[in-house]
Every structure is written in structure tokens, then in C-alpha cells.
Amino acid sequence: MIPIIVIIFSYFLVFFIVATIIKNNSIVDIGWGFGFVLTAWILFFIHQDFTVSKIIINMMVSLWGLRLFYHILKRNLFEEEDFRYAAWRKAWGKYVIPRAFLQVFMLQGLFMFVVGIGVFVFNTGNYELSALSYVGIAIFLIGYFFESVGDSQLKKHIADPSKKGTLLTTGLWKYTRHPNYFGEAVIWWGIFITVITAGLPWYVIISPIAITYLLRFVSGVPMLEKKMKHANGWDAYEKVTNAFIPWFPKKAGSNEKN
């Protein structure tokens, strides 16, 4: 575990130093996906056990992490600090540097360790994928579809001047208010099933549980919906569309199913 912790700590320490210099803590979001990729491949080369199974696992996390890294990089590069981090900067005042170090960068590192534990441990041991592991790979691809297509549909919607200020309620967004967040959770459940069927201990289930909880109840859905609730048509959209788990639109007045 020590090499994993050292790699993650060093990675986020670099981001913290850069963020402090440019006074923009939201760059931590850019580093989230790439950090998993970098850590996984460093561990792969450190242990020098270049099996096909490890390459498959690392390609899976690379497919997810590099797409997310590029997506957030394009969106946030040269932009002002995200409203969430700007609000924290104002609230923390003269303690912004130590609090940012602990509550933004090191906390993000802790989350990376917990969420990526299955991938990281897989790269440090002698594990081989089984026939059942490919069920996990299939689930991973379903999640990747929801996340990538959901992000693409949202990007096109925002770029259309005629739809400025309106909610996206078509495509995957017709069935869930957050297809990209749902997809990310499914991705990590897929990775979990892939590695657990290869012999990893059951404690790595903390990975998909943690990311699902964070996305659904902490930093994903709740924070974004605070902003979305001010959009025209939100009340009607919220009543008929599930927050997280995709399903057919409900009739107005029915209980929300998530």
C-alpha cells in the first residue's frame, strides 16, 4: 500500500503547488481522471509483471480516465476558478492554503485511493482475469456509454445558441437527470466485478460503493442540482425524470424512483 499512497500524495502535492501559485483550486478536477491512469501504470511498471490481464485492467481505467481528463481540461483550462472552489476560498479567508491542501487536494487523494483500490491492488499482485471477469468488462462498457454519450449530448446542447438557458431533457437525459454520473458509477461497478472475479479480496467493494455514494449524495447530483433548480422548466423535469438510475419518464404526480 505504501507505494500507492506515495504516488497519490506526490501527484496531488504537485497540483496543490500549481493551484496555490495561480490561485485556482478547481484545477484539481482536471487531475482526477488522469491520476488513476498515472498511478495504475506506474504500479504496473514498478512490479514488472506485464500480464495481459493487467494490461486489460489498465486499458479500462485509461479509457475512462483519459476521456474524463480531456473533457474537463477542455472545459476548465484558462477558465476562472469554479464557483464551488471560489466560495470555499472566500469562506476560508486567511486559512485558504492549509484548508485547500487538506480539504481539497489531500481529500481528493484519499478518494482516489479508495475508489481506485481495486485497480491499484490488481497491479501489485498475481491476478488473472477469469471468464466471469468479462461480465464486469461488459458492465464497464455500459457505464462508459452513459458517461461519454451523456457528456457529448450536454456539450452539444450548451453549444447551441438557440437552447441557451434551457434544460437538456432529450437523449439519455430524458431517462435520468444525470446520465454521466450514473455512467461513472456503473463504470466502477464494472471494474469491481472484473477484478473481484480475478481473485481480489472483497474489501475492494469499497471502491464502487464510495464513488456511487459520492456521486449520488455528496459532490455530484446534490451540488449540480442546486444550480440546475434555477433553470426554467426544472420543476416539471424533476417530477418526471429519475435523478440517477435511468428509467422511462413518470407521469406527473407519481413518486420519484431512483
ChimeraX commands (.cxc) that place a marker at each C-alpha (Angstrom):
marker #1 position 0.00,0.00,0.00 radius 0.5
marker #1 position 2.89,2.37,0.72 radius 0.5
marker #1 position 3.89,2.89,-2.95 radius 0.5
marker #1 position 0.27,3.65,-3.84 radius 0.5
marker #1 position 0.00,6.26,-1.09 radius 0.5
marker #1 position 3.32,7.88,-2.03 radius 0.5
marker #1 position 2.37,8.13,-5.71 radius 0.5
marker #1 position -1.03,9.65,-4.97 radius 0.5
marker #1 position 0.33,12.07,-2.35 radius 0.5
marker #1 position 3.08,13.28,-4.68 radius 0.5
marker #1 position 0.66,13.70,-7.55 radius 0.5
marker #1 position -1.77,15.89,-5.63 radius 0.5
marker #1 position 1.05,17.81,-3.95 radius 0.5
marker #1 position 2.14,18.98,-7.42 radius 0.5
marker #1 position -1.41,20.06,-8.23 radius 0.5
marker #1 position -1.66,21.87,-4.88 radius 0.5
marker #1 position 1.54,23.84,-5.53 radius 0.5
marker #1 position 0.40,24.87,-9.01 radius 0.5
marker #1 position -3.09,25.75,-7.76 radius 0.5
marker #1 position -1.65,27.90,-4.98 radius 0.5
marker #1 position 0.56,29.79,-7.43 radius 0.5
marker #1 position -2.25,30.51,-9.92 radius 0.5
marker #1 position -4.92,30.83,-7.19 radius 0.5
marker #1 position -7.27,28.32,-8.78 radius 0.5
marker #1 position -8.04,25.24,-6.71 radius 0.5
marker #1 position -10.51,23.92,-9.27 radius 0.5
marker #1 position -7.63,22.53,-11.35 radius 0.5
marker #1 position -7.85,19.55,-9.00 radius 0.5
marker #1 position -10.82,18.41,-11.11 radius 0.5
marker #1 position -8.59,18.24,-14.18 radius 0.5
marker #1 position -6.24,15.91,-12.36 radius 0.5
marker #1 position -8.89,13.48,-11.10 radius 0.5
marker #1 position -9.17,11.08,-14.05 radius 0.5
marker #1 position -5.53,11.26,-15.10 radius 0.5
marker #1 position -4.38,10.47,-11.58 radius 0.5
marker #1 position -5.92,6.99,-11.73 radius 0.5
marker #1 position -4.26,6.32,-15.06 radius 0.5
marker #1 position -0.84,7.51,-13.93 radius 0.5
marker #1 position -0.94,5.59,-10.65 radius 0.5
marker #1 position -2.09,2.36,-12.31 radius 0.5
marker #1 position 0.64,2.39,-14.95 radius 0.5
marker #1 position 3.40,3.39,-12.51 radius 0.5
marker #1 position 2.45,0.40,-10.32 radius 0.5
marker #1 position 2.34,-1.78,-13.43 radius 0.5
marker #1 position 5.92,-0.90,-14.36 radius 0.5
marker #1 position 7.22,-0.94,-10.77 radius 0.5
marker #1 position 6.12,-4.55,-10.28 radius 0.5
marker #1 position 7.28,-5.63,-13.75 radius 0.5
marker #1 position 4.62,-8.31,-14.10 radius 0.5
marker #1 position 3.45,-7.47,-17.60 radius 0.5
marker #1 position 0.46,-9.79,-17.93 radius 0.5
marker #1 position -2.37,-9.42,-20.42 radius 0.5
marker #1 position -4.84,-9.25,-17.52 radius 0.5
marker #1 position -3.11,-6.22,-16.02 radius 0.5
marker #1 position -2.91,-4.54,-19.40 radius 0.5
marker #1 position -6.68,-5.04,-19.87 radius 0.5
marker #1 position -7.46,-3.55,-16.44 radius 0.5
marker #1 position -5.16,-0.59,-17.06 radius 0.5
marker #1 position -6.63,-0.01,-20.51 radius 0.5
marker #1 position -10.09,0.08,-18.94 radius 0.5
marker #1 position -9.11,2.70,-16.39 radius 0.5
marker #1 position -7.17,4.60,-19.08 radius 0.5
marker #1 position -10.19,4.65,-21.39 radius 0.5
marker #1 position -12.25,6.18,-18.60 radius 0.5
marker #1 position -9.59,8.42,-17.06 radius 0.5
marker #1 position -8.11,9.95,-20.22 radius 0.5
marker #1 position -11.53,10.73,-21.69 radius 0.5
marker #1 position -12.57,12.42,-18.43 radius 0.5
marker #1 position -9.24,14.25,-18.19 radius 0.5
marker #1 position -9.59,15.62,-21.73 radius 0.5
marker #1 position -13.26,16.52,-21.21 radius 0.5
marker #1 position -12.59,18.53,-18.04 radius 0.5
marker #1 position -9.34,20.01,-19.39 radius 0.5
marker #1 position -11.15,21.47,-22.43 radius 0.5
marker #1 position -13.93,22.80,-20.24 radius 0.5
marker #1 position -11.83,24.31,-17.44 radius 0.5
marker #1 position -8.47,25.29,-18.96 radius 0.5
marker #1 position -7.86,29.05,-18.70 radius 0.5
marker #1 position -11.26,29.49,-17.04 radius 0.5
marker #1 position -11.80,31.27,-13.74 radius 0.5
marker #1 position -11.97,29.24,-10.55 radius 0.5
marker #1 position -15.13,27.12,-10.38 radius 0.5
marker #1 position -17.91,28.69,-8.27 radius 0.5
marker #1 position -17.68,25.92,-5.63 radius 0.5
marker #1 position -13.95,26.44,-5.00 radius 0.5
marker #1 position -14.31,30.22,-5.20 radius 0.5
marker #1 position -16.95,30.09,-2.47 radius 0.5
marker #1 position -14.66,27.98,-0.28 radius 0.5
marker #1 position -11.76,30.37,-0.93 radius 0.5
marker #1 position -13.89,33.25,0.30 radius 0.5
marker #1 position -15.18,31.34,3.33 radius 0.5
marker #1 position -11.73,30.09,4.37 radius 0.5
marker #1 position -10.12,33.54,4.21 radius 0.5
marker #1 position -6.54,33.61,5.53 radius 0.5
marker #1 position -6.61,29.84,6.08 radius 0.5
marker #1 position -7.31,29.06,2.44 radius 0.5
marker #1 position -3.89,27.49,1.77 radius 0.5
marker #1 position -3.82,24.91,4.61 radius 0.5
marker #1 position -7.52,24.15,4.23 radius 0.5
marker #1 position -7.23,23.76,0.48 radius 0.5
marker #1 position -4.28,21.42,1.00 radius 0.5
marker #1 position -6.24,19.19,3.38 radius 0.5
marker #1 position -9.86,19.60,2.28 radius 0.5
marker #1 position -9.37,19.77,-1.48 radius 0.5
marker #1 position -6.14,18.11,-2.59 radius 0.5
marker #1 position -5.41,15.56,0.13 radius 0.5
marker #1 position -9.09,14.70,0.45 radius 0.5
marker #1 position -9.23,14.17,-3.32 radius 0.5
marker #1 position -6.17,11.95,-2.97 radius 0.5
marker #1 position -7.91,9.91,-0.27 radius 0.5
marker #1 position -10.94,9.48,-2.53 radius 0.5
marker #1 position -8.67,8.40,-5.38 radius 0.5
marker #1 position -7.05,5.79,-3.14 radius 0.5
marker #1 position -10.43,4.42,-2.04 radius 0.5
marker #1 position -12.09,4.46,-5.46 radius 0.5
marker #1 position -9.05,3.10,-7.31 radius 0.5
marker #1 position -8.13,0.46,-4.73 radius 0.5
marker #1 position -9.22,-2.45,-6.93 radius 0.5
marker #1 position -7.18,-1.31,-9.92 radius 0.5
marker #1 position -4.16,-0.43,-7.81 radius 0.5
marker #1 position -4.10,-3.71,-5.85 radius 0.5
marker #1 position -4.58,-5.66,-9.09 radius 0.5
marker #1 position -1.36,-4.11,-10.41 radius 0.5
marker #1 position 0.60,-5.14,-7.32 radius 0.5
marker #1 position -0.35,-8.84,-7.17 radius 0.5
marker #1 position -0.55,-12.01,-9.22 radius 0.5
marker #1 position -4.08,-11.95,-10.57 radius 0.5
marker #1 position -5.58,-13.26,-13.78 radius 0.5
marker #1 position -8.95,-12.48,-15.31 radius 0.5
marker #1 position -11.48,-15.32,-15.40 radius 0.5
marker #1 position -14.38,-15.95,-17.78 radius 0.5
marker #1 position -16.69,-14.12,-15.35 radius 0.5
marker #1 position -14.40,-11.09,-15.46 radius 0.5
marker #1 position -15.75,-10.31,-18.92 radius 0.5
marker #1 position -19.18,-9.71,-17.38 radius 0.5
marker #1 position -17.55,-6.86,-15.49 radius 0.5
marker #1 position -15.96,-5.57,-18.68 radius 0.5
marker #1 position -19.39,-5.54,-20.35 radius 0.5
marker #1 position -20.85,-3.58,-17.42 radius 0.5
marker #1 position -17.92,-1.18,-17.63 radius 0.5
marker #1 position -18.70,-0.53,-21.31 radius 0.5
marker #1 position -22.35,0.18,-20.50 radius 0.5
marker #1 position -21.24,2.74,-17.94 radius 0.5
marker #1 position -18.76,4.23,-20.38 radius 0.5
marker #1 position -21.56,4.63,-22.92 radius 0.5
marker #1 position -23.76,6.52,-20.47 radius 0.5
marker #1 position -20.95,8.80,-19.29 radius 0.5
marker #1 position -19.43,9.63,-22.68 radius 0.5
marker #1 position -22.70,9.95,-24.60 radius 0.5
marker #1 position -24.29,11.93,-21.78 radius 0.5
marker #1 position -21.37,14.37,-21.75 radius 0.5
marker #1 position -21.45,14.64,-25.56 radius 0.5
marker #1 position -25.19,15.40,-25.62 radius 0.5
marker #1 position -24.78,18.05,-22.92 radius 0.5
marker #1 position -21.86,19.65,-24.77 radius 0.5
marker #1 position -23.91,19.95,-27.97 radius 0.5
marker #1 position -26.86,21.37,-26.04 radius 0.5
marker #1 position -24.75,24.05,-24.35 radius 0.5
marker #1 position -23.07,24.96,-27.66 radius 0.5
marker #1 position -26.44,25.59,-29.38 radius 0.5
marker #1 position -27.27,29.33,-29.03 radius 0.5
marker #1 position -30.96,28.64,-29.57 radius 0.5
marker #1 position -31.03,26.48,-26.43 radius 0.5
marker #1 position -29.24,28.90,-24.13 radius 0.5
marker #1 position -30.70,28.84,-20.62 radius 0.5
marker #1 position -32.79,25.72,-21.27 radius 0.5
marker #1 position -32.56,22.27,-19.71 radius 0.5
marker #1 position -31.45,19.26,-21.69 radius 0.5
marker #1 position -34.35,16.80,-21.47 radius 0.5
marker #1 position -33.77,14.64,-24.55 radius 0.5
marker #1 position -31.47,11.71,-25.36 radius 0.5
marker #1 position -30.15,9.97,-22.27 radius 0.5
marker #1 position -31.22,13.00,-20.24 radius 0.5
marker #1 position -34.84,12.00,-20.85 radius 0.5
marker #1 position -34.34,8.91,-18.68 radius 0.5
marker #1 position -32.07,10.26,-15.94 radius 0.5
marker #1 position -31.17,13.78,-14.86 radius 0.5
marker #1 position -27.52,12.73,-14.60 radius 0.5
marker #1 position -26.59,10.05,-17.18 radius 0.5
marker #1 position -22.90,10.97,-16.92 radius 0.5
marker #1 position -22.81,10.50,-13.14 radius 0.5
marker #1 position -24.80,7.26,-13.41 radius 0.5
marker #1 position -22.38,6.06,-16.08 radius 0.5
marker #1 position -19.37,6.78,-13.90 radius 0.5
marker #1 position -20.84,4.77,-11.03 radius 0.5
marker #1 position -21.57,1.84,-13.37 radius 0.5
marker #1 position -18.02,2.03,-14.72 radius 0.5
marker #1 position -16.60,1.41,-11.25 radius 0.5
marker #1 position -19.08,-1.38,-10.52 radius 0.5
marker #1 position -17.89,-2.96,-13.77 radius 0.5
marker #1 position -14.25,-2.61,-12.75 radius 0.5
marker #1 position -15.07,-4.09,-9.33 radius 0.5
marker #1 position -16.75,-7.15,-10.86 radius 0.5
marker #1 position -13.81,-7.55,-13.25 radius 0.5
marker #1 position -11.19,-7.62,-10.50 radius 0.5
marker #1 position -13.18,-9.49,-7.85 radius 0.5
marker #1 position -13.75,-12.38,-10.27 radius 0.5
marker #1 position -10.00,-12.43,-10.82 radius 0.5
marker #1 position -9.40,-13.18,-7.14 radius 0.5
marker #1 position -9.10,-9.82,-5.39 radius 0.5
marker #1 position -10.31,-9.67,-1.75 radius 0.5
marker #1 position -13.86,-8.46,-1.14 radius 0.5
marker #1 position -12.78,-5.32,0.68 radius 0.5
marker #1 position -12.28,-3.66,-2.73 radius 0.5
marker #1 position -16.09,-3.36,-2.90 radius 0.5
marker #1 position -15.50,-0.10,-1.03 radius 0.5
marker #1 position -14.50,1.35,-4.43 radius 0.5
marker #1 position -17.88,1.28,-6.24 radius 0.5
marker #1 position -19.79,1.93,-3.02 radius 0.5
marker #1 position -17.73,5.06,-2.34 radius 0.5
marker #1 position -17.97,6.54,-5.84 radius 0.5
marker #1 position -21.70,5.80,-6.07 radius 0.5
marker #1 position -22.33,7.47,-2.71 radius 0.5
marker #1 position -20.20,10.50,-3.58 radius 0.5
marker #1 position -21.86,11.00,-6.95 radius 0.5
marker #1 position -25.41,10.44,-5.76 radius 0.5
marker #1 position -25.38,12.12,-2.37 radius 0.5
marker #1 position -22.31,14.38,-1.95 radius 0.5
marker #1 position -20.33,16.05,-4.75 radius 0.5
marker #1 position -22.27,15.01,-7.84 radius 0.5
marker #1 position -26.05,15.17,-8.04 radius 0.5
marker #1 position -26.77,17.42,-5.00 radius 0.5
marker #1 position -24.22,20.13,-5.87 radius 0.5
marker #1 position -25.18,20.31,-9.54 radius 0.5
marker #1 position -28.90,20.32,-8.85 radius 0.5
marker #1 position -28.55,23.34,-6.58 radius 0.5
marker #1 position -27.55,25.18,-9.74 radius 0.5
marker #1 position -30.00,23.43,-12.07 radius 0.5
marker #1 position -33.03,24.27,-9.92 radius 0.5
marker #1 position -32.89,27.87,-11.11 radius 0.5
marker #1 position -33.46,26.86,-14.76 radius 0.5
marker #1 position -36.83,27.25,-16.44 radius 0.5
marker #1 position -38.79,24.01,-16.51 radius 0.5
marker #1 position -36.85,22.41,-13.69 radius 0.5
marker #1 position -39.87,21.55,-11.53 radius 0.5
marker #1 position -41.61,19.69,-14.35 radius 0.5
marker #1 position -38.40,17.89,-15.36 radius 0.5
marker #1 position -37.65,16.85,-11.78 radius 0.5
marker #1 position -41.13,15.40,-11.30 radius 0.5
marker #1 position -41.00,13.02,-14.26 radius 0.5
marker #1 position -37.29,12.15,-14.59 radius 0.5
marker #1 position -35.26,9.97,-12.22 radius 0.5
marker #1 position -32.32,11.67,-10.54 radius 0.5
marker #1 position -29.85,8.84,-11.06 radius 0.5
marker #1 position -30.99,5.41,-12.23 radius 0.5
marker #1 position -32.34,5.61,-15.80 radius 0.5
marker #1 position -36.00,4.77,-16.30 radius 0.5
marker #1 position -38.87,5.83,-18.50 radius 0.5
marker #1 position -40.33,9.24,-17.64 radius 0.5
marker #1 position -43.01,9.05,-14.96 radius 0.5
marker #1 position -46.43,10.55,-15.02 radius 0.5
marker #1 position -46.61,13.87,-13.21 radius 0.5
marker #1 position -47.53,13.39,-9.56 radius 0.5
marker #1 position -46.03,9.91,-9.19 radius 0.5
marker #1 position -43.35,9.15,-6.59 radius 0.5
marker #1 position -39.76,9.58,-7.73 radius 0.5
marker #1 position -37.89,6.36,-8.35 radius 0.5
marker #1 position -34.11,6.43,-8.15 radius 0.5
marker link #1:1,2 radius 0.2
marker link #1:2,3 radius 0.2
marker link #1:3,4 radius 0.2
marker link #1:4,5 radius 0.2
marker link #1:5,6 radius 0.2
marker link #1:6,7 radius 0.2
marker link #1:7,8 radius 0.2
marker link #1:8,9 radius 0.2
marker link #1:9,10 radius 0.2
marker link #1:10,11 radius 0.2
marker link #1:11,12 radius 0.2
marker link #1:12,13 radius 0.2
marker link #1:13,14 radius 0.2
marker link #1:14,15 radius 0.2
marker link #1:15,16 radius 0.2
marker link #1:16,17 radius 0.2
marker link #1:17,18 radius 0.2
marker link #1:18,19 radius 0.2
marker link #1:19,20 radius 0.2
marker link #1:20,21 radius 0.2
marker link #1:21,22 radius 0.2
marker link #1:22,23 radius 0.2
marker link #1:23,24 radius 0.2
marker link #1:24,25 radius 0.2
marker link #1:25,26 radius 0.2
marker link #1:26,27 radius 0.2
marker link #1:27,28 radius 0.2
marker link #1:28,29 radius 0.2
marker link #1:29,30 radius 0.2
marker link #1:30,31 radius 0.2
marker link #1:31,32 radius 0.2
marker link #1:32,33 radius 0.2
marker link #1:33,34 radius 0.2
marker link #1:34,35 radius 0.2
marker link #1:35,36 radius 0.2
marker link #1:36,37 radius 0.2
marker link #1:37,38 radius 0.2
marker link #1:38,39 radius 0.2
marker link #1:39,40 radius 0.2
marker link #1:40,41 radius 0.2
marker link #1:41,42 radius 0.2
marker link #1:42,43 radius 0.2
marker link #1:43,44 radius 0.2
marker link #1:44,45 radius 0.2
marker link #1:45,46 radius 0.2
marker link #1:46,47 radius 0.2
marker link #1:47,48 radius 0.2
marker link #1:48,49 radius 0.2
marker link #1:49,50 radius 0.2
marker link #1:50,51 radius 0.2
marker link #1:51,52 radius 0.2
marker link #1:52,53 radius 0.2
marker link #1:53,54 radius 0.2
marker link #1:54,55 radius 0.2
marker link #1:55,56 radius 0.2
marker link #1:56,57 radius 0.2
marker link #1:57,58 radius 0.2
marker link #1:58,59 radius 0.2
marker link #1:59,60 radius 0.2
marker link #1:60,61 radius 0.2
marker link #1:61,62 radius 0.2
marker link #1:62,63 radius 0.2
marker link #1:63,64 radius 0.2
marker link #1:64,65 radius 0.2
marker link #1:65,66 radius 0.2
marker link #1:66,67 radius 0.2
marker link #1:67,68 radius 0.2
marker link #1:68,69 radius 0.2
marker link #1:69,70 radius 0.2
marker link #1:70,71 radius 0.2
marker link #1:71,72 radius 0.2
marker link #1:72,73 radius 0.2
marker link #1:73,74 radius 0.2
marker link #1:74,75 radius 0.2
marker link #1:75,76 radius 0.2
marker link #1:76,77 radius 0.2
marker link #1:77,78 radius 0.2
marker link #1:78,79 radius 0.2
marker link #1:79,80 radius 0.2
marker link #1:80,81 radius 0.2
marker link #1:81,82 radius 0.2
marker link #1:82,83 radius 0.2
marker link #1:83,84 radius 0.2
marker link #1:84,85 radius 0.2
marker link #1:85,86 radius 0.2
marker link #1:86,87 radius 0.2
marker link #1:87,88 radius 0.2
marker link #1:88,89 radius 0.2
marker link #1:89,90 radius 0.2
marker link #1:90,91 radius 0.2
marker link #1:91,92 radius 0.2
marker link #1:92,93 radius 0.2
marker link #1:93,94 radius 0.2
marker link #1:94,95 radius 0.2
marker link #1:95,96 radius 0.2
marker link #1:96,97 radius 0.2
marker link #1:97,98 radius 0.2
marker link #1:98,99 radius 0.2
marker link #1:99,100 radius 0.2
marker link #1:100,101 radius 0.2
marker link #1:101,102 radius 0.2
marker link #1:102,103 radius 0.2
marker link #1:103,104 radius 0.2
marker link #1:104,105 radius 0.2
marker link #1:105,106 radius 0.2
marker link #1:106,107 radius 0.2
marker link #1:107,108 radius 0.2
marker link #1:108,109 radius 0.2
marker link #1:109,110 radius 0.2
marker link #1:110,111 radius 0.2
marker link #1:111,112 radius 0.2
marker link #1:112,113 radius 0.2
marker link #1:113,114 radius 0.2
marker link #1:114,115 radius 0.2
marker link #1:115,116 radius 0.2
marker link #1:116,117 radius 0.2
marker link #1:117,118 radius 0.2
marker link #1:118,119 radius 0.2
marker link #1:119,120 radius 0.2
marker link #1:120,121 radius 0.2
marker link #1:121,122 radius 0.2
marker link #1:122,123 radius 0.2
marker link #1:123,124 radius 0.2
marker link #1:124,125 radius 0.2
marker link #1:125,126 radius 0.2
marker link #1:126,127 radius 0.2
marker link #1:127,128 radius 0.2
marker link #1:128,129 radius 0.2
marker link #1:129,130 radius 0.2
marker link #1:130,131 radius 0.2
marker link #1:131,132 radius 0.2
marker link #1:132,133 radius 0.2
marker link #1:133,134 radius 0.2
marker link #1:134,135 radius 0.2
marker link #1:135,136 radius 0.2
marker link #1:136,137 radius 0.2
marker link #1:137,138 radius 0.2
marker link #1:138,139 radius 0.2
marker link #1:139,140 radius 0.2
marker link #1:140,141 radius 0.2
marker link #1:141,142 radius 0.2
marker link #1:142,143 radius 0.2
marker link #1:143,144 radius 0.2
marker link #1:144,145 radius 0.2
marker link #1:145,146 radius 0.2
marker link #1:146,147 radius 0.2
marker link #1:147,148 radius 0.2
marker link #1:148,149 radius 0.2
marker link #1:149,150 radius 0.2
marker link #1:150,151 radius 0.2
marker link #1:151,152 radius 0.2
marker link #1:152,153 radius 0.2
marker link #1:153,154 radius 0.2
marker link #1:154,155 radius 0.2
marker link #1:155,156 radius 0.2
marker link #1:156,157 radius 0.2
marker link #1:157,158 radius 0.2
marker link #1:158,159 radius 0.2
marker link #1:159,160 radius 0.2
marker link #1:160,161 radius 0.2
marker link #1:161,162 radius 0.2
marker link #1:162,163 radius 0.2
marker link #1:163,164 radius 0.2
marker link #1:164,165 radius 0.2
marker link #1:165,166 radius 0.2
marker link #1:166,167 radius 0.2
marker link #1:167,168 radius 0.2
marker link #1:168,169 radius 0.2
marker link #1:169,170 radius 0.2
marker link #1:170,171 radius 0.2
marker link #1:171,172 radius 0.2
marker link #1:172,173 radius 0.2
marker link #1:173,174 radius 0.2
marker link #1:174,175 radius 0.2
marker link #1:175,176 radius 0.2
marker link #1:176,177 radius 0.2
marker link #1:177,178 radius 0.2
marker link #1:178,179 radius 0.2
marker link #1:179,180 radius 0.2
marker link #1:180,181 radius 0.2
marker link #1:181,182 radius 0.2
marker link #1:182,183 radius 0.2
marker link #1:183,184 radius 0.2
marker link #1:184,185 radius 0.2
marker link #1:185,186 radius 0.2
marker link #1:186,187 radius 0.2
marker link #1:187,188 radius 0.2
marker link #1:188,189 radius 0.2
marker link #1:189,190 radius 0.2
marker link #1:190,191 radius 0.2
marker link #1:191,192 radius 0.2
marker link #1:192,193 radius 0.2
marker link #1:193,194 radius 0.2
marker link #1:194,195 radius 0.2
marker link #1:195,196 radius 0.2
marker link #1:196,197 radius 0.2
marker link #1:197,198 radius 0.2
marker link #1:198,199 radius 0.2
marker link #1:199,200 radius 0.2
marker link #1:200,201 radius 0.2
marker link #1:201,202 radius 0.2
marker link #1:202,203 radius 0.2
marker link #1:203,204 radius 0.2
marker link #1:204,205 radius 0.2
marker link #1:205,206 radius 0.2
marker link #1:206,207 radius 0.2
marker link #1:207,208 radius 0.2
marker link #1:208,209 radius 0.2
marker link #1:209,210 radius 0.2
marker link #1:210,211 radius 0.2
marker link #1:211,212 radius 0.2
marker link #1:212,213 radius 0.2
marker link #1:213,214 radius 0.2
marker link #1:214,215 radius 0.2
marker link #1:215,216 radius 0.2
marker link #1:216,217 radius 0.2
marker link #1:217,218 radius 0.2
marker link #1:218,219 radius 0.2
marker link #1:219,220 radius 0.2
marker link #1:220,221 radius 0.2
marker link #1:221,222 radius 0.2
marker link #1:222,223 radius 0.2
marker link #1:223,224 radius 0.2
marker link #1:224,225 radius 0.2
marker link #1:225,226 radius 0.2
marker link #1:226,227 radius 0.2
marker link #1:227,228 radius 0.2
marker link #1:228,229 radius 0.2
marker link #1:229,230 radius 0.2
marker link #1:230,231 radius 0.2
marker link #1:231,232 radius 0.2
marker link #1:232,233 radius 0.2
marker link #1:233,234 radius 0.2
marker link #1:234,235 radius 0.2
marker link #1:235,236 radius 0.2
marker link #1:236,237 radius 0.2
marker link #1:237,238 radius 0.2
marker link #1:238,239 radius 0.2
marker link #1:239,240 radius 0.2
marker link #1:240,241 radius 0.2
marker link #1:241,242 radius 0.2
marker link #1:242,243 radius 0.2
marker link #1:243,244 radius 0.2
marker link #1:244,245 radius 0.2
marker link #1:245,246 radius 0.2
marker link #1:246,247 radius 0.2
marker link #1:247,248 radius 0.2
marker link #1:248,249 radius 0.2
marker link #1:249,250 radius 0.2
marker link #1:250,251 radius 0.2
marker link #1:251,252 radius 0.2
marker link #1:252,253 radius 0.2
marker link #1:253,254 radius 0.2
marker link #1:254,255 radius 0.2
marker link #1:255,256 radius 0.2
marker link #1:256,257 radius 0.2
marker link #1:257,258 radius 0.2
view
